Amino acid sequence: YDEIQVPHLINEASGIGTGQLPDKDGQMYYIGNDDLYLIPTAEVPVTNIYRDVLLKETDFPIQKTGYTPCFRREAGSYGAHVRGLNRLHQFDKVEIVRIEHPDNSYTALNGMVEHVKGILEELKLPYRILRLCSGDTSFASALTFDFEVFSTAQDRWLEVSSVSNFETFQANRLKLRFKNKDGKSQLAHTLNGSALALPRILAGILENYQTDEGIQVPEALIPYTGFDMIS
């Protein structure tokens, strides 16, 4: 994936293009004086880079990643199960985005699932993968896989990633097309996923790596922290 820096503010057209608006209007922070929204995920600005773009078949696959803060109002979220790191108005997240030829989008989806799976396995956290039924899938997605990490303190599973294939839903709104081998314009397929949402991953590490001496740092992170134990 090519890492890119993106704006943390978007206009209404960008939110409509990826399906956050008007569906999640009540969950997004709106800046009235400027008619802009704080991003709920890097998916929105990253995917909108290709709004009104006509690609060539040789441009595929397009693979982008962005690390940004995410802002969500979480309206209607109450109770002990959403306190602390479980649900925040602002949190950091790495997002992976792919734009694919329709013939390859489900192969790409499986690859993205493996990417997220690989991160969790390197962190050695207990996790499971759920294939969502249509009732739990967002109205923009054709197929979604959720990743959940087990919280030992709360004795329940917490979502840390969601990987989705939107097929042509976003591309149709974005007018994101490509010239096929017959020279005709065709809608591309868009996909994205979290890799990962950091607060719940941090909670998972704190809960699953406790020892009598302190919090053991996962082996995969030691090269970045420079130490293996937090007292």
Secondary structure, DSSP 8 states (H G I E B T S, - for coil): -EE----SEE-HHHHHHHT-TTTTGGGS-EETTTTEEE-SSTHHHHHHTTTT-EEEGGG--EEEEEEEEEE---TT--SGGGSGGGS-SEEEEEEEEEEE-GGGHHHHHHHHHHHHHHHHHHHT--EEEEE--TTTS-TT-SEEEEEEEEETTTTEEEEEEEEEE-TTHHHHHHT-EEE-TTS-EEE-EEEEEEEEEHHHHHHHHHHHTB-SSSEE--GGGHHHHS-SEE-
